[in-house]
Amino acid sequence: MPKGYWIVHVDVTDQEQFKKYAVTNTDVFKKYGARFLARAGQYTVPEGTNRTRNTIVEFPSYQAALDCWNSPEYQAAIKFRLSASAMDLVIVEGYDGPQPS
């Protein structure tokens, strides 16, 4: 079963409020088996546009990624983020097919 991923681009406008969101979602991510692959590290934008902070969250499955987003716990955590940031998020299914050799 392919993994699921959240690909997140965010501009934080209120660091203190955003920290509340980050603390609140910790238990939710743990519940759904999330693992951070990238979290606000150094980046380059060779093409297109982007926000100032980028995160990739891996889940054990696409369904787990969807379930986390739709959970009452995560929806409660979002309330801390809405007034503290602008965010683009896409939930994608991983790819288990052939790779370049």
DSSP file (Angstrom, degrees, kcal/mol; ACC not computed):
  #  RESIDUE AA STRUCTURE BP1 BP2  ACC     N-H-->O    O-->H-N    N-H-->O    O-->H-N    TCO  KAPPA ALPHA  PHI   PSI    X-CA   Y-CA   Z-CA
    1    1 A M              0   0    0      0, 0.0    93,-0.0     0, 0.0     2,-0.0   0.000 360.0 360.0 360.0 126.7    0.0    0.0    0.0
    2    2 A P        -     0   0    0      0, 0.0    60,-0.9     0, 0.0    94,-0.0  -0.300 360.0-115.5 -65.0 148.0    1.5    3.4   -1.0
    3    3 A K        -     0   0    0     58,-0.2    91,-4.1    90,-0.1     2,-0.3  -0.251  25.2-126.6 -72.5 168.5    2.3    5.9    1.7
    4    4 A G  E     -AB  59  93A   0     55,-1.5    55,-3.1    57,-0.4     2,-0.4  -0.891  22.1-162.0-118.0 152.7    0.5    9.2    1.9
    5    5 A Y  E     -AB  58  92A   0     87,-2.6    87,-2.6    -2,-0.3     2,-0.5  -0.989  17.0-149.5-137.4 142.4    2.1   12.6    2.1
    6    6 A W  E     -AB  57  91A   0     51,-2.5    51,-2.3    -2,-0.4     2,-0.6  -0.960  15.3-163.7-101.7 126.1    1.1   16.2    3.0
    7    7 A I  E     -AB  56  90A   0     83,-2.7    83,-2.0    -2,-0.5     2,-0.4  -0.964  17.3-173.0-110.5 116.5    3.1   18.7    1.0
    8    8 A V  E     -AB  55  89A   0     47,-3.0    47,-2.4    -2,-0.6     2,-0.4  -0.913  21.1-177.3-122.0 133.7    2.8   22.0    2.8
    9    9 A H  E     +AB  54  88A   0     79,-2.8    79,-3.0    -2,-0.4     2,-0.4  -0.999  22.1 172.3-126.1 126.2    3.8   25.6    1.9
   10   10 A V  E     -AB  53  87A   0     43,-2.9    43,-1.6    -2,-0.4     2,-0.5  -0.989  32.2-153.4-142.0 143.7    3.2   28.2    4.5
   11   11 A D  E     - B   0  86A   0     75,-2.7    75,-2.1    -2,-0.4     2,-0.5  -0.980  25.0-148.5-109.6 117.1    3.8   31.9    5.3
   12   12 A V  E     + B   0  85A   0     -2,-0.5    73,-0.3    73,-0.2     3,-0.2  -0.756  23.0 172.5 -90.0 127.9    3.8   32.4    9.1
   13   13 A T  S    S+     0   0    0     71,-3.0     2,-0.3    -2,-0.5    72,-0.2   0.586  75.3  35.7-108.2 -16.4    2.5   35.8   10.2
   14   14 A D     >  -     0   0    0     70,-1.6     4,-2.4     1,-0.1    -1,-0.2  -0.824  63.7-171.6-141.4  97.4    2.3   35.2   13.9
   15   15 A Q  H  > S+     0   0    0     -2,-0.3     4,-2.1     1,-0.2     5,-0.1   0.881  85.1  51.3 -59.5 -43.5    5.1   33.0   15.3
   16   16 A E  H  > S+     0   0    0      1,-0.2     4,-1.1     2,-0.2    -1,-0.2   0.919 113.4  43.9 -63.7 -44.3    3.6   32.7   18.8
   17   17 A Q  H  > S+     0   0    0      1,-0.2     4,-1.4     2,-0.2     3,-0.3   0.889 111.9  53.7 -67.1 -39.1    0.2   31.7   17.6
   18   18 A F  H  X S+     0   0    0     -4,-2.4     4,-2.3     1,-0.2    -1,-0.2   0.850 101.7  59.5 -65.3 -33.7    1.7   29.3   15.1
   19   19 A K  H  X S+     0   0    0     -4,-2.1     4,-2.4     1,-0.2    -1,-0.2   0.871 100.9  55.5 -61.9 -36.1    3.7   27.6   17.8
   20   20 A K  H  X S+     0   0    0     -4,-1.1     4,-2.4    -3,-0.3    -1,-0.2   0.903 107.6  49.4 -61.9 -40.8    0.4   26.8   19.5
   21   21 A Y  H  X S+     0   0    0     -4,-1.4     4,-2.2    59,-0.2    -2,-0.2   0.936 110.5  49.9 -61.6 -47.1   -0.7   25.0   16.3
   22   22 A A  H  X S+     0   0    0     -4,-2.3     4,-0.5     1,-0.2    -2,-0.2   0.896 113.5  45.2 -61.9 -41.4    2.5   23.1   16.2
   23   23 A V  H >< S+     0   0    0     -4,-2.4     3,-0.8     1,-0.2     4,-0.5   0.904 112.7  51.5 -68.2 -41.3    2.2   21.9   19.8
   24   24 A T  H 3X S+     0   0    0     -4,-2.4     4,-0.5     1,-0.2     3,-0.4   0.847 108.2  50.4 -66.4 -35.5   -1.5   21.0   19.4
   25   25 A N  H 3X S+     0   0    0     -4,-2.2     4,-2.7     1,-0.2     5,-0.2   0.563  86.3  88.2 -83.9  -5.2   -1.0   18.9   16.3
   26   26 A T  H <X S+     0   0    0     -3,-0.8     4,-2.1    -4,-0.5    -1,-0.2   0.935  91.9  42.3 -57.6 -50.4    1.8   16.8   17.8
   27   27 A D  H  > S+     0   0    0     -4,-0.5     4,-2.3    -3,-0.4    -1,-0.2   0.854 113.4  53.8 -66.8 -34.2   -0.5   14.2   19.4
   28   28 A V  H  X S+     0   0    0     -4,-0.5     4,-1.6     2,-0.2    -2,-0.2   0.945 109.4  47.3 -65.1 -47.6   -2.7   14.1   16.3
   29   29 A F  H  <>S+     0   0    0     -4,-2.7     5,-2.8     1,-0.2     4,-0.2   0.906 111.8  51.3 -60.9 -41.1    0.3   13.4   14.0
   30   30 A K  H ><5S+     0   0    0     -4,-2.1     3,-1.5    -5,-0.2    -1,-0.2   0.926 106.3  54.9 -61.0 -44.8    1.5   10.7   16.4
   31   31 A K  H 3<5S+     0   0    0     -4,-2.3    -1,-0.2     1,-0.3    -2,-0.2   0.845 112.5  42.9 -57.1 -37.0   -2.0    9.0   16.4
   32   32 A Y  T 3<5S-     0   0    0     -4,-1.6    -1,-0.3    -3,-0.2    -2,-0.2   0.245 116.5-109.7 -99.5  12.7   -1.9    8.8   12.6
   33   33 A G  T < 5 +     0   0    0     -3,-1.5    -3,-0.2    -4,-0.2    -2,-0.1   0.761  55.8 171.6  72.4  26.3    1.7    7.6   12.3
   34   34 A A      < -     0   0    0     -5,-2.8     2,-0.3    -6,-0.2    25,-0.2  -0.335  13.9-172.3 -72.6 151.3    3.0   10.8   10.7
   35   35 A R  E     -C   58   0A   0     23,-2.0    23,-3.5    -2,-0.0     2,-0.4  -0.981  23.1-125.6-143.9 129.3    6.7   11.4   10.2
   36   36 A F  E     +C   57   0A   0     -2,-0.3    21,-0.2    21,-0.2     3,-0.1  -0.632  27.3 173.1 -78.0 126.6    8.3   14.7    9.1
   37   37 A L  E    S+     0   0A   0     19,-3.1     2,-0.3    -2,-0.4    -1,-0.2   0.719  78.0  10.7 -98.3 -31.9   10.6   14.3    6.1
   38   38 A A  E     +C   56   0A   0     18,-1.5    18,-2.3     3,-0.0    -1,-0.4  -0.986  66.7 177.7-145.2 138.7   11.2   18.0    5.7
   39   39 A R  E     -C   55   0A   0     -2,-0.3    16,-0.2    16,-0.2    -3,-0.0  -0.716  67.9 -44.7-151.6  94.3   10.3   20.8    8.1
   40   40 A A  S    S+     0   0    0     14,-2.9    15,-0.1    -2,-0.3     3,-0.1   0.752  91.5 144.5  61.0  28.5   11.1   24.4    7.5
   41   41 A G        -     0   0    0     13,-0.4    13,-0.2     1,-0.2    -1,-0.1  -0.153  58.8 -57.9 -86.0-174.4   14.7   23.7    6.4
   42   42 A Q        +     0   0    0     11,-0.1     2,-0.3    -2,-0.0    -1,-0.2  -0.324  64.2 173.3 -62.0 144.5   16.8   25.4    3.7
   43   43 A Y        -     0   0    0     -3,-0.1     2,-0.4     2,-0.0    -1,-0.0  -0.979  26.1-148.2-152.8 163.2   15.3   25.4    0.2
   44   44 A T        -     0   0    0     -2,-0.3     3,-0.1     3,-0.0    -2,-0.0  -0.986   9.2-150.3-132.2 142.2   15.7   26.7   -3.3
   45   45 A V        +     0   0    0     -2,-0.4     3,-0.1     1,-0.1     5,-0.1  -0.833  20.5 170.6-114.1  91.0   12.9   27.6   -5.8
   46   46 A P  S    S+     0   0    0      0, 0.0     2,-0.3     0, 0.0    -1,-0.1   0.673  71.9  13.3 -75.0 -15.4   14.4   26.9   -9.2
   47   47 A E  S    S+     0   0    0     -3,-0.1     2,-0.1     2,-0.1    -3,-0.0  -0.973 110.9   4.6-158.8 142.2   11.0   27.4  -10.9
   48   48 A G  S    S-     0   0    0     -2,-0.3     2,-0.3    -3,-0.1    -3,-0.0  -0.384  87.1 -56.6  85.0-161.6    7.5   28.7   -9.9
   49   49 A T        +     0   0    0     -2,-0.1     2,-0.3    -3,-0.0    -2,-0.1  -0.729  48.4 178.6-118.7 167.7    6.5   30.4   -6.7
   50   50 A N        -     0   0    0     -2,-0.3     2,-0.2    -5,-0.1     4,-0.1  -0.974  26.1-113.8-158.7 166.5    6.6   29.3   -3.1
   51   51 A R        -     0   0    0     -2,-0.3   -40,-0.2     2,-0.2    36,-0.0  -0.471  41.7-101.1 -98.2 178.9    5.9   30.3    0.5
   52   52 A T  S    S+     0   0    0     -2,-0.2     2,-0.4     1,-0.1   -41,-0.2   0.612 102.4  44.9 -83.6 -11.9    8.6   30.9    3.1
   53   53 A R  E     -A   10   0A   0    -43,-1.6   -43,-2.9     2,-0.0     2,-0.4  -0.999  65.7-168.8-135.9 135.3    8.3   27.6    5.0
   54   54 A N  E     +A    9   0A   0     -2,-0.4   -14,-2.9   -13,-0.2   -13,-0.4  -0.967   5.9 178.0-128.7 139.0    8.0   24.1    3.5
   55   55 A T  E     -AC   8  39A   0    -47,-2.4   -47,-3.0    -2,-0.4     2,-0.5  -0.998  14.4-163.8-141.0 142.0    7.1   20.8    5.1
   56   56 A I  E     -AC   7  38A   0    -18,-2.3   -19,-3.1    -2,-0.4   -18,-1.5  -0.993  12.2-169.4-124.6 123.0    6.6   17.2    3.9
   57   57 A V  E     -AC   6  36A   0    -51,-2.3   -51,-2.5    -2,-0.5     2,-0.4  -0.954   8.3-151.6-115.3 127.0    4.8   14.9    6.3
   58   58 A E  E     -AC   5  35A   0    -23,-3.5   -23,-2.0    -2,-0.5   -53,-0.2  -0.798  10.9-170.7 -99.6 138.1    4.8   11.1    5.5
   59   59 A F  E     -A    4   0A   0    -55,-3.1   -55,-1.5    -2,-0.4   -26,-0.1  -0.870  36.9-112.1-121.1 157.7    1.9    8.9    6.7
   60   60 A P  S    S+     0   0    0      0, 0.0     2,-0.3     0, 0.0   -27,-0.1   0.738  98.5   2.8 -63.2 -20.6    1.8    5.1    6.5
   61   61 A S  S  > S-     0   0    0    -58,-0.2     4,-1.7     1,-0.1   -57,-0.4  -0.981  72.7-109.3-156.4 163.3   -1.0    5.3    3.9
   62   62 A Y  H  > S+     0   0    0    -60,-0.9     4,-2.2    -2,-0.3     5,-0.2   0.893 120.2  54.7 -61.1 -40.3   -2.9    7.8    1.8
   63   63 A Q  H  > S+     0   0    0      1,-0.2     4,-3.1     2,-0.2    -1,-0.2   0.893 105.2  52.0 -63.2 -39.5   -6.0    7.0    3.9
   64   64 A A  H  > S+     0   0    0      2,-0.2     4,-2.3     1,-0.2    -1,-0.2   0.881 108.4  52.0 -63.8 -37.0   -4.1    7.8    7.1
   65   65 A A  H  X S+     0   0    0     -4,-1.7     4,-1.8     2,-0.2    -2,-0.2   0.917 113.7  43.3 -64.3 -43.3   -3.1   11.1    5.6
   66   66 A L  H  X S+     0   0    0     -4,-2.2     4,-2.4     2,-0.2    -2,-0.2   0.919 112.9  52.1 -66.3 -44.5   -6.7   11.9    4.8
   67   67 A D  H  X S+     0   0    0     -4,-3.1     4,-0.9     1,-0.2    -2,-0.2   0.885 108.2  51.6 -61.5 -39.6   -8.0   10.6    8.1
   68   68 A C  H >< S+     0   0    0     -4,-2.3     3,-0.9     2,-0.2     6,-0.3   0.953 110.9  47.5 -61.5 -49.6   -5.5   12.8   10.0
   69   69 A W  H 3< S+     0   0    0     -4,-1.8    -2,-0.2     1,-0.2    -1,-0.2   0.905 116.8  43.4 -57.3 -43.5   -6.7   15.9    8.1
   70   70 A N  H 3< S+     0   0    0     -4,-2.4    -1,-0.2    -5,-0.1    -2,-0.2   0.510  88.6 115.5 -83.4  -5.6  -10.3   15.1    8.6
   71   71 A S  S <X S-     0   0    0     -4,-0.9     4,-2.4    -3,-0.9     5,-0.2  -0.313  72.7-126.5 -67.3 147.4  -10.0   14.2   12.3
   72   72 A P  H  > S+     0   0    0      0, 0.0     4,-1.7     0, 0.0    -1,-0.1   0.848 110.2  57.2 -59.7 -33.4  -11.7   16.3   14.9
   73   73 A E  H  > S+     0   0    0      2,-0.2     4,-1.7     1,-0.2     5,-0.1   0.922 109.5  42.5 -65.9 -43.7   -8.4   16.7   16.7
   74   74 A Y  H  > S+     0   0    0     -6,-0.3     4,-2.1     1,-0.2    -1,-0.2   0.902 111.0  55.2 -70.8 -38.4   -6.6   18.2   13.7
   75   75 A Q  H  X S+     0   0    0     -4,-2.4     4,-0.6     1,-0.2    -1,-0.2   0.855 108.1  50.4 -62.0 -32.8   -9.6   20.4   12.8
   76   76 A A  H >< S+     0   0    0     -4,-1.7     3,-0.7    -5,-0.2     4,-0.4   0.886 108.7  51.9 -69.1 -38.9   -9.3   21.8   16.3
   77   77 A A  H >X S+     0   0    0     -4,-1.7     3,-1.6     1,-0.2     4,-0.8   0.853  97.9  66.6 -65.6 -34.6   -5.6   22.4   15.9
   78   78 A I  H >X S+     0   0    0     -4,-2.1     4,-2.3     1,-0.3     3,-0.8   0.820  85.6  71.4 -56.4 -32.3   -6.2   24.3   12.7
   79   79 A K  H <X S+     0   0    0     -3,-0.7     4,-0.6    -4,-0.6    -1,-0.3   0.827  96.6  51.0 -57.0 -32.3   -8.0   27.0   14.6
   80   80 A F  H <4 S+     0   0    0     -3,-1.6    -1,-0.3    -4,-0.4   -59,-0.2   0.821 113.0  46.3 -72.0 -30.6   -4.6   28.1   16.0
   81   81 A R  H XX S+     0   0    0     -4,-0.8     3,-1.8    -3,-0.8     4,-0.9   0.835  94.1  73.4 -82.1 -34.4   -3.1   28.3   12.6
   82   82 A L  H 3< S+     0   0    0     -4,-2.3     3,-0.5     1,-0.3    -1,-0.2   0.852 103.9  38.0 -55.0 -42.4   -5.7   30.2   10.6
   83   83 A S  T 3< S+     0   0    0     -4,-0.6    -1,-0.3     1,-0.2    -2,-0.1   0.504 118.5  52.2 -85.8  -2.4   -5.1   33.6   12.1
   84   84 A A  T <4 S+     0   0    0     -3,-1.8   -71,-3.0    -4,-0.1   -70,-1.6   0.406 113.5  10.4-113.5   0.5   -1.3   33.0   12.2
   85   85 A S  E  <  -B   12   0A   0     -4,-0.9     2,-0.4    -3,-0.5   -73,-0.2  -0.992  55.6-123.1-166.4 167.1   -0.5   31.9    8.6
   86   86 A A  E     -B   11   0A   0    -75,-2.1   -75,-2.7    -2,-0.3     2,-0.4  -0.997  42.1-176.2-119.8 131.3   -1.4   31.5    5.0
   87   87 A M  E     -B   10   0A   0     -2,-0.4     2,-0.4   -77,-0.2   -77,-0.2  -0.972  28.0-161.3-138.7 144.5   -1.0   27.9    3.8
   88   88 A D  E     +B    9   0A   0    -79,-3.0   -79,-2.8    -2,-0.4     2,-0.4  -0.988  23.6 177.3-116.0 131.9   -1.2   25.7    0.8
   89   89 A L  E     -B    8   0A   0     -2,-0.4     2,-0.4   -81,-0.2   -81,-0.2  -0.999  11.5-175.6-139.3 134.4   -1.5   22.0    1.4
   90   90 A V  E     -B    7   0A   0    -83,-2.0   -83,-2.7    -2,-0.4     2,-0.6  -0.990  15.1-148.6-126.9 139.4   -1.9   19.0   -0.9
   91   91 A I  E     -B    6   0A   0     -2,-0.4     2,-0.3   -85,-0.2   -85,-0.2  -0.941  26.2-179.4-107.1 122.5   -2.4   15.4    0.2
   92   92 A V  E     -B    5   0A   0    -87,-2.6   -87,-2.6    -2,-0.6     2,-0.3  -0.908  28.2-120.7-126.7 150.1   -0.9   13.0   -2.3
   93   93 A E  E     -B    4   0A   0     -2,-0.3   -89,-0.2   -89,-0.2   -90,-0.1  -0.691  37.0-115.7 -83.6 138.5   -0.6    9.2   -2.6
   94   94 A G        -     0   0    0    -91,-4.1     2,-0.5    -2,-0.3    -1,-0.1  -0.145  24.6-118.4 -67.2 169.7    2.9    7.9   -2.7
   95   95 A Y        +     0   0    0      1,-0.1    -1,-0.1     2,-0.1   -92,-0.1  -0.957  29.3 173.7-118.3 125.0    4.3    6.1   -5.8
   96   96 A D        +     0   0    0     -2,-0.5     3,-0.1   -94,-0.0    -1,-0.1   0.213  48.2 107.0-111.6  12.6    5.4    2.5   -5.6
   97   97 A G  S    S-     0   0    0      1,-0.2    -2,-0.1     0, 0.0     0, 0.0   0.020  80.0 -45.7 -82.4-169.2    6.1    1.9   -9.4
   98   98 A P        -     0   0    0      0, 0.0    -1,-0.2     0, 0.0     3,-0.0  -0.195  55.5-152.1 -59.2 148.0    9.3    1.6  -11.4
   99   99 A Q        -     0   0    0     -3,-0.1    -3,-0.0     1,-0.1     2,-0.0  -0.814  29.6 -85.4-118.3 158.8   12.1    4.1  -10.7
  100  100 A P              0   0    0      0, 0.0    -1,-0.1     0, 0.0     0, 0.0  -0.352 360.0 360.0 -59.5 143.1   14.8    5.5  -12.9
  101  101 A S              0   0    0     -3,-0.0    -2,-0.0    -2,-0.0     0, 0.0   0.446 360.0 360.0-103.0 360.0   17.8    3.2  -13.0
